[in-house]
Amino acid sequence: MDPDVARMLAERACERLIIEYARRVDFGEASRIAELFVADGVWTGVDLRLDGRDAIREWFTEREALDRRVSRHVHTNIAVELEVGGDRALAESYLVNYRHDRRGADRAMPAPGDIPKYVGECRDTFVRTDEGWRFASRDVAVAFVRPRRPVA
């Protein structure tokens, strides 16, 4: 295969993992995010580190159970760089998270979407496996956070 085509296909596979991650967390399949990671993958966020697929699955299963939470994770400016050898890649992307936690019986839609919950960036490491590309690590850093709203 042409090396440029192989590089583009690898970069696209990594981009699709980022998109699939967001889709799963936003549409009630957060418990399946662990499938996107290698067995010893690491997920790091603000004040949280998850080591290994089992820890990732456990935490995101709890996240999935928050049925009051409506979120949309918007990734943009995705830049994937294949490392020499072609079996490892690094990526950076901006993350804008719109989130609303509904209270009590208030399940009315649409949820307020005036400003994002937070804006930050993701730094990802990917590895090529026998099953295809997977996250080796994901580091989520927050640059801006919406102030807490008073509870009515």
Helices and strands as residue ranges (DSSP letters): H 3-26, G 30-36, E 37-45, E 48-51, H 53-64, E 69-82, E 88-101, E 118-129, E 132-145
